[in-house]
Amino acid sequence: MSGKIDIVLLAGFLGAGKTTVLNELIRQFPGIKLGMLVNDFGEVPVDGSLLKSENPEILEEGHKIYEIGNGSIFCSCLKAPFLYGLQYFEKEKPELLFIEASGLSDPSSMDKILKEHGLEGAFRVKRVLTLVDPVRYVQLVHVLDVISRQIMAADNLLINKADLVTDEELKKVEEMVRELNREVPIQKGSFGQFDYSFLREEDRMHRMADRESCNTPDTRPASLFLEGSLLNEKVLLDFLNSIKDEVYRLKGFWELEGGMRYVSDTGRGFSITPAEKSGIRSGLTVLCPPANAETVQAAWQRFREDKFRMVGGGGISGGLGLR
């Protein structure tokens, strides 16, 4: 044993299913103290609340969650909060630390960050797991450099949502990721269900991620936080469908008649499911190309003022930040 805290870094594009996989990973290691550093892209973190609601034993068993919102932990804009988070876990000393990076994070600098800030003696990157969303991969890989970077940094690739594409589409995605990372082991599955036994292996070396990350303030997308009250679920779906082609990712908690709902895009539509009231601020986080922000804002204004008859007030906050 090295005495270092092992890190399993979870990367993958927005909506690929990282939080679902993290739920599965937590269940793979019963009886040991876990740490979870969750990096959400919005100003109001969502994923940490989902973890706690779906795994109530997290807090009961002494596991620790540290949330960082408003950007990518690999961008200079969030370097300080990321280091604070690592220092927190250096003191807490979990046996295993899961880091869930935001969907537009480039993990290429993970090892470099540990080395440059004197943390390589406290932590060891055991694996970088990259999730691939086959529904949107072909469409976006040539548009967003960060997706290729996530593939190239991976020690293991998990192609999730295999149930949502045809065998031919799945084969094409696998061939394309192989062009970027020829040696990486690949699994295909759905709902985060994979064989995670490789995480207990010690004989395979981690691929050092010591390049400069492509996450910079100049590459940040637009992030908006939409708030308000709605008449019913149909009204919400009408608005979501009006902007579906403008956004990278949309998720959040929304109060409707009958209770709280968790709202998320799926790549081929939207899901609206019952959720517990966790005290988190109600609203939708929207991540989109900067050029599309005005269109989304204009749709929200129409939604508030005219077509959808808002009940109460509603507003928009946010700016150009990598979430």
N, C-alpha and C positions, 0 to 999 in steps of 0.2 A: 504493500500500500504506500502511496506517495504522501499521504497526509493532506493532500490538496482536496478542495471541493470540486467534484466533477460537475461540469456544465453540459447540459443537453440543450442546444440552441435550436429553436423551432422557427423556420423561415417559410415563406410562401406568400403568393400574391393574395390580395384582398379577397375574402370570401372563399378561400380554398378549403377552409375547415380546420384552421389551426387550434381554435378553442375546443372543438370537438375532439381532436387528437390529444390535446393536453389533458382533457378529462380522462381519456383512455390511459395515458401515460401515468397519471396519478394512481389509477387503480392497479397498475402493473407493479407498484412498489409499496405494498402494504407493510406496516411495521417499521418504517424508517422515516426519519425526519426529512421533510422535503421543503424546498424553497421555490417560489414561483415569482419571477420578475416578469410582469405583464406590461408590454408596451402597446398602448392603443393609439390609433391615429387621431382620435377626436379630442376636443377640449373637455368633454365629459366621458371618462373611461367607462366602457361597457363590459369588456371581457372579464374583468375581475369580479364584477357582480354576478355574471353568468357562472363563473367557476364556483363561487361561494354558494349560490342557490342550488346548483346541481351536485355539489359535493359538500354537504353540511359538515362532514367529518373533518374538513380541512382545518377549521379553527379548533374543533374539539380535540384533535390529535396533536395540536401544537405546530402544524405546518404554518409557514409564513408567506404572505402575499405582499409584494411591493409593486405598486402601479405607477407607470409613467405615461402620461398622455401628452397630446399636443405635438407629436412629431416622431421622427425616427431616432432611436437611441444611437445610431451610427452617424448621425449628422452632427456637425459642430454646434448646432443650435440646442442640442440636448445632451451634449457630452458630459456636462457637469452633473445633471440629474442621474445619468447612467452610472457615473462613477460613485455617486452617493449611494445608489442602490447596491452596487457591488460591495462597497464598504460595509453597508448594513448587513449583508449576508456573510461577509467575512467575520463579523462579530457574532452573528446568529449560528454560524457553522452548521448548516444543513448537510446531510450526507449526500444529497443530490440537489442541484439547482437547475430548474427548468427556466429558460428564457424564451418567452413568446414575443418575437419581434413583430412590429407592425407590418402590414401587408406590403408597404412600399419601402421596406428596409433592405439595404444591401449589406449583408453580413461579411463582406470581404475583408473588413478590417478588425474582426473580433480578436484574433490573436495579437495583432499589432497594438490594439488598445490595452490589453493586459500587460504586454511587454513595456510599452511606453510609460505606463503609470505604476509600475512596480507591483503589479498584482499577479504576475505569473507564478510567484511563489505560493500564492493562496488558492489559485484556481487552475483547473486544467479543463480545456474543452475536450470533452469525450466524443461527442458527435454533433454534427450539424445536420439536422433533418429538414429537407425542403419538401413542402407539399406542392403538388401541381394540380391545378384545376383544369381538367381536359375540356370543360365546356367553353372556356374563354382563352385557353392557351394559344391556339393557332392565331386567333384574332389579335392578341395583344403582345406576343413575344417580340415582334419586330417594331413595335411602337414604343415600348418601355424597356430601356436598358436594364432596369433593376431586375426584371424577371430572369434574364440570361445570367446575371450575376448571382442570383439565388441558386440557380441550377449549378453553376460552376463551383460554388462554394460548398456544395452538398457532399456529405459522407454517405448519406442514404437518401434516396428519392422515393416519395410516397405519392403515387398518382391516385388522388381521392376522387369521389363522385363518379366512379366507373359506371355506376348504374344509370347515369344521365346521358351517356353517349353510346354510339354504336360500336361494335367491335372494330370496324374500319377506322372510325375516328380515334379510338383508343390506340390502335396500332400506329397511326400517323403521329400522334403525340409522343408515343414512346420513341419512335424513330427520330423525331426532332430533338428531344432532350438528350438522346444518345450522341447527337452531333456536338453537343456542348460539353458533355461529361461522359466519356466512353467507358470508364471503368466502374462507375458508381452502381451499387446494387439498386434495383428498382422493384418495388412492389406495387400492385394495383389492388384497389379496394374501394369500399364505400362506407360512409358514416364513421370514418376514423378507425375502421376495423382492419388491423394489420397484425402481422407477426412481429412483436417487438422484442423477441428474444435476443436479437443482435445487440441490444443495449447492455446485455450482461457479458458480452464477449470482450476480451482484453487484447486479443491478438491482432486486431486490425487497427492500423494507424489512422488518426484523424488527419484530414487534408488541411494543412495550415492555411488559415484565412488571414493573410498579412498584407493584402493590397490595400490601397486607399479606397474607401467606399465612394460610390457615385452619389451618395446622399449629401447634398449641399443645399444651402438656402436657395440657390438659383434653380434647383430642380424640384422645388416644392410644388405640389398641386394645390388647388383651392380646397379649403375645408370650411363647411358651413354647418351651423347648428340651428335647426328649425324648431320653433316652439309654438304652442297654441292649443286649442281645443277643437274637437271635431264632433259632428253630429253622429256619425256612425262609421263602421268599417268600410262600407262601400265608398264613402267620400274619400277616405284615406287611400284606398286602392286606386281610385280615379286619379288622384294626384300622383301617386307613385308611378303609374303607367305613363303619365304625361311626361315624366323626366327620365324614364328608364334608359334611353339611348344617350343621355347626357352625362351619366355618372359612372365612376369606377366602382363605388361601394356606397351602400346606404344601410344603416342599422341604428337601433336605439330602442328605448322604451317609450310607449305611448299610452296615455290614459284614454280609454274609450268607455262608453256606457257598458257596465258589466265588469269593469276591472282593468288592470294593467295588461298591456300586450308587449311582447318582444317582436320587433319588426326587423326584417332582414331581407336583402336581395339574395337570390339563389343562383344567379347567372341566367336563369330562364324564367324569371318572374319574381314574386315576392312571397315570403311567408309571414303570417301574423299569428302568433301563438300566445296563449295565456302565460303570464309571468307574475311572480310574486312582487309585491311592493317592497323594494329593497332600500328605499330612501334616496335612490339615485334620481337625478334631475330628469324629468320627462321631456323628451324631444328626440329629434332625428339628426344624426350626424351624417353629412353627405360629403363625400370626397369626389372631386371631379377635376378635369383639366381646367387650368385657369381661364381659358377662352370660353368655357361653358358656364362659369359661375354666374354671369349676368343672366343667362337663359334660365337657370334654375331659380335665381332670385325673382325674376319676372313671373315665372310660373307660380311661385309661392305667393307673390302679391295678388295675382289673379285668384288664386285659391282662397286667400284670406278675404278679399274685398268683394268679389263678385260671384263667381260661378258656384262656389261651394258653401257660402253662407257660414262663415266661421262663427262659433259661439265663443264670446270673450275675445281677448287679444291674442296676438301671436307675433313673433318677430324672428329676425335672423341675426346671428352673430357669427363671427369667424373671420378668416382671412386667408392669406396664402401661406399655409403651413403644412409640412409633411407629416401626415398623421398615420 
